[in-house]
Amino acid sequence: MSETHAATKNRSSVRSLLRLWPYVRPVRVRLFSAAFVAIFASCLGLVFPLVLKWMVDGPVADRDTGGIWLGALLLLVLGIVEAVLFGFRRWLVARPLAGVEAAMRADLYRHLQRLPVAFHDRWPSGQLLSRGTTDLMLLRMFLAFPLTFLLVNATTILVGFLILLIQDWSLGLVLMIPVVPLVIVCSYFESRFALVARRAQDQVGDLTTVVEEGVLGIRIIKGFGRHRSQSLAFRALTQRLRATELEKARLLAGVWAVIMAIPELAVAAALVLGTIQVADGGLSTGTLVAFLSTALALRWPVESIGFMLAMSQESATATERFFEVMDVREEEEDAPGSASGGTSDHGAGRGLRFEGVSFRYPDAEAGSTPVLDRIDLHIGPGETMAIVGATGSGKTTLTALVPRLHEVTAGRITLDGEDIALMPRERLRELVSVAFEEPTLFSATVGENVLMGAENADEDALRRALDVAQAGFVEDLPQGTGTEVGEQGHSLSGGQRQRLALARAVVGRPRFLVLDDPLSALDVHTEALVETALRQVLRETTALVVAHRPSTVLLADRVALMSGGRIAAVGTHQELLRSSEEYAWLMSGTERDPGAGSGAEAEAASGPVEESIR
């Protein structure tokens, strides 16, 4: 994220905001119409001083009561028309800009679903949430107001100064003196404010992350009595954000004071000079009134420059933050060679095969030790292979490669002889079903959560999957399979969530099944029932199962022992108990004896294990 920020921080605000054009283009007619209406209404306000000039030099000087009433009526009509036009402008932009915000949010969500898992591993979820909520609301507000009025106010100022110069060029030049210092001040303010605005928006993302983690981890916080430390950490972040917001306020207050003070001095100077000219007879009273009224009408367009620049800078940084995510490349549907019909040697080996597979994470340093190194493994059709290894040996990473949650760094993985890198992901994930050790459920019903594993599965398939997972507890829920499980499924126990995740994996009768220690949260009695039902499912599929307990290992036909990111041994459970000291140690659950050898010692260690699983 920091690298992306560094790459974009030198981009000008205009260039950043121009990236919104593809979203604005469909509603450009209404936006341009709204801008034209606003310009017309604003310029209509400059007619008021001209009416006042006519009234002062005409009906007021001539004591013409009828003319005064006519002028007042004209001013009233102009005011009503101006108000109606501004209301019409608001109506023109409200609906289309809400659509722009919705389209951007939908695109961001769709894009996030298609980004690699490695991206989500790196980015805090709060940063993504703030980009999809706060930043997009800020952009909608910018498109609705500052964008239009930057154009409207600029046009109004140009037209207003033209009117001033026509009325009296000398006084007009006096009012134009502040232009140079104002440009310098605004340029300095823009560069400073851009940095502070970016820092504030990033801090909002950090704060959102802490809030999300605090809500999702409330059981841990309460269980360990850490609410005070969490509150202190949250307070520290809010203090940082408060300091940044105050810095923004100071910058805005400073530039606003300068922008207001300099023009006021110019108006005062013009008033003095104009009064002298009226006294000398070189200027009519009506002209002076009109001149000052026009100058006062230009106060808001000039004074709003600081406010508009501030909102523009915040919107530019919001645009950068949005496109920082959108510019990340999505997962490619097909590998480069797939378009040319890459070969798939179906006859070379059916089932699931790893051929010289190596993997290191994309952000790993060049030359670092790979997480997986030259994995060669073959799981025959209908066979179940258990993966066993110590913590950190690469078991979970290996299983994540099969559905292409990560891409292999070297080598290839084939399903029935077809390279998965040449498959569209949609097809691959129809063939492969997964259940992770940490079961994730969504804020939906039990049935909807399970049927995520197979889009077209029917009620019978749902019931069968629940039976396999021994999820009979569903019938005791208030609405059965129609019961909402709540966010993350926290209304259920860990074992219940794990059984629903297992049901989701088997509901579609997949050809290939990847299970990452799917029974770890179950009690021994429920585990035995699930294993009995799961054996029937495993006969119909090719399965890769990460196992930590002997009972889970016994579901497999063969076992692969992983050590240090490599396959150390492959064989049946009994064979590895007798031939591998490390495997016997892992299955026994006892502490390793540093002096133990591999011969008789391994044989001795296997005895209690075999006894415990008979």
CORCORGI-V424433 format. One record per pair of residues at least 6 apart in sequence whose C-alpha atoms are under 8 Angstrom apart, sorted by the first residue. I is the first residue (numbers start at 1). J is the second residue. If there is no record, write none. Layout:
BEGIN
I/J
I/J
END
This chain:
BEGIN
1/123
4/324
5/324
8/320
13/312
13/313
13/316
13/317
14/316
16/316
16/317
16/319
16/320
17/315
17/316
17/319
19/319
20/319
23/100
23/103
23/104
24/100
27/96
27/97
30/92
30/93
30/96
31/92
31/93
33/89
33/92
34/88
34/89
34/90
34/92
34/93
34/148
35/89
35/148
35/149
35/151
35/152
37/85
37/86
37/88
37/89
38/85
38/86
38/89
38/148
38/149
38/152
39/151
39/152
39/153
39/155
39/156
41/81
41/82
41/83
41/85
41/86
42/82
42/152
42/153
42/156
43/156
43/159
44/78
44/82
45/78
45/79
45/82
45/297
46/160
46/294
46/297
48/75
48/78
49/289
49/290
49/291
49/293
49/294
50/290
51/71
51/74
51/75
52/71
52/286
52/289
52/290
53/286
53/287
53/289
53/290
54/286
55/67
55/68
55/71
55/286
56/285
56/286
56/289
57/284
57/285
57/286
57/287
58/64
58/67
59/65
59/66
59/67
59/68
60/68
90/144
93/144
94/144
97/140
97/143
97/144
98/140
100/140
101/136
101/137
101/139
101/140
104/136
105/132
105/133
105/136
108/132
108/322
108/325
108/326
109/132
111/326
111/330
114/330
114/331
115/328
115/329
115/330
115/331
116/330
116/331
116/405
116/406
117/405
117/406
118/361
118/362
118/406
124/206
124/209
125/209
126/205
126/206
126/207
126/208
126/209
126/210
126/212
127/202
127/204
127/205
127/206
127/208
127/209
128/205
129/205
129/208
130/204
130/205
130/208
131/205
131/318
131/321
131/322
132/322
135/201
135/315
135/318
135/319
135/321
135/322
136/318
138/314
138/315
138/318
139/315
139/318
139/319
142/311
142/312
142/315
146/308
146/311
146/312
147/312
149/308
150/305
150/308
153/301
153/302
154/301
156/298
156/301
157/298
157/301
157/302
160/294
160/295
160/298
161/172
164/171
164/172
164/291
164/294
164/295
165/171
165/172
165/173
167/287
167/291
168/291
171/270
171/273
171/274
174/266
174/269
174/270
175/263
175/266
175/267
175/270
177/266
178/262
178/263
178/266
182/258
182/259
185/255
185/258
186/255
186/306
186/309
189/251
189/255
190/309
190/310
190/313
193/248
193/251
193/310
193/313
194/313
194/314
194/317
196/244
196/247
196/248
197/248
197/313
197/314
197/317
198/314
198/317
198/318
199/244
200/241
200/244
200/245
201/318
203/237
203/240
203/241
204/241
206/237
207/234
207/237
207/238
210/234
211/234
214/221
214/230
221/227
221/230
252/306
252/307
252/310
255/306
256/303
256/306
256/307
259/302
259/303
259/305
259/306
260/302
260/303
263/299
267/292
267/295
271/292
274/283
274/288
275/288
277/283
278/284
278/285
278/288
333/423
333/424
333/425
334/421
334/422
334/423
334/424
334/425
335/421
335/422
335/423
337/422
338/422
338/423
342/422
343/418
344/417
344/418
344/419
345/417
345/418
346/416
346/417
346/418
347/417
348/417
349/416
349/417
350/380
350/381
350/415
350/416
350/417
351/378
351/379
351/380
351/381
351/382
351/414
351/415
351/416
351/417
351/542
352/378
352/379
352/380
352/381
352/413
352/414
352/415
352/416
352/417
352/512
352/542
353/376
353/377
353/378
353/379
353/413
353/414
353/415
353/417
354/375
354/376
354/377
354/378
354/411
354/412
354/413
354/414
355/374
355/375
355/376
355/377
355/411
355/412
355/413
356/373
356/374
356/375
356/376
356/410
356/411
356/412
357/372
357/373
357/374
357/375
357/376
357/408
357/409
357/410
357/411
357/412
357/413
358/370
358/371
358/372
358/373
358/374
358/375
358/408
358/409
358/410
358/411
359/370
359/371
359/372
359/373
359/407
359/408
359/409
359/410
360/369
360/370
360/371
360/372
360/408
360/409
361/370
361/371
370/565
371/394
371/397
371/564
371/565
372/394
372/397
372/398
372/564
372/565
372/566
373/565
373/566
374/411
374/566
375/566
375/567
376/567
379/385
379/542
379/543
379/544
380/542
381/541
381/542
382/538
382/539
382/540
382/541
382/542
382/543
383/538
383/539
383/541
383/542
383/543
383/556
383/557
384/538
384/542
384/543
384/544
384/545
384/555
384/556
384/557
384/558
385/543
385/544
385/545
385/556
385/557
385/558
385/559
385/560
386/544
386/545
386/546
386/547
386/553
386/555
386/556
386/557
386/558
386/559
386/560
387/395
387/544
387/545
387/546
387/547
387/559
387/560
387/561
387/562
388/395
388/546
388/547
388/548
388/559
388/560
388/561
388/562
388/583
389/395
389/548
389/561
389/562
389/563
389/583
389/586
390/562
390/563
390/586
392/564
393/562
393/563
393/564
393/565
393/566
394/562
394/563
394/564
394/565
395/546
395/562
396/516
396/546
399/514
399/515
399/516
399/544
400/406
401/407
401/408
402/413
402/420
402/432
402/514
403/425
403/428
403/429
403/432
403/433
403/434
404/420
404/425
412/419
412/420
412/421
413/419
413/420
413/421
414/420
420/428
430/510
431/510
431/511
431/512
432/510
432/511
432/512
432/513
432/514
433/453
433/505
433/506
433/510
433/512
433/513
433/514
434/505
434/513
434/514
434/515
434/516
435/501
435/502
435/504
435/505
435/514
435/515
435/516
435/518
436/501
436/515
436/516
436/517
436/518
437/498
437/515
437/516
437/517
437/518
437/519
437/520
438/498
439/497
439/498
439/501
440/488
440/489
440/497
440/501
441/449
441/485
441/487
441/488
441/489
441/497
441/501
442/449
442/485
442/486
442/487
442/488
442/489
443/484
443/485
443/486
443/487
443/488
443/489
444/484
444/485
444/486
445/481
445/482
445/483
445/484
445/485
446/474
446/480
446/481
446/482
446/483
446/484
446/485
446/500
447/462
447/481
447/482
449/500
449/504
450/462
450/500
450/501
450/503
450/504
450/505
450/507
451/457
451/462
451/504
451/507
452/504
453/504
453/505
453/506
453/507
453/508
454/504
454/507
454/508
457/507
457/508
461/507
461/508
462/503
462/507
464/507
465/503
465/504
465/506
465/507
466/472
466/499
466/500
466/503
467/533
468/503
468/530
468/533
468/534
468/537
469/499
469/500
469/502
469/503
469/530
469/533
469/534
470/499
470/526
470/529
470/530
470/533
471/496
471/499
471/500
473/496
474/480
474/481
475/481
477/483
485/491
485/492
489/497
494/521
495/519
495/521
495/522
495/523
498/518
498/519
498/521
498/522
499/519
502/518
505/513
506/513
506/537
509/537
509/540
509/541
510/541
511/540
511/541
511/542
512/541
512/542
512/543
513/541
513/542
513/543
513/544
514/543
514/544
514/545
515/543
515/544
515/545
515/546
516/545
516/546
516/547
517/545
517/546
517/547
517/548
519/527
519/552
531/552
531/555
535/555
545/556
547/553
548/586
548/587
549/587
550/587
550/609
550/613
551/613
553/559
553/573
554/573
557/572
558/570
558/571
558/572
558/573
559/570
559/571
559/572
559/573
559/576
560/567
560/568
560/569
560/570
560/571
561/567
561/568
561/569
561/570
561/583
562/568
562/569
569/576
569/580
570/576
576/583
576/584
577/583
577/584
577/602
577/603
577/606
578/584
578/602
578/603
578/606
579/598
579/599
579/602
579/603
580/598
580/602
581/597
581/598
581/601
581/602
581/605
584/602
584/605
584/606
584/609
585/591
585/592
585/605
587/609
588/605
588/606
588/608
588/609
596/602
END
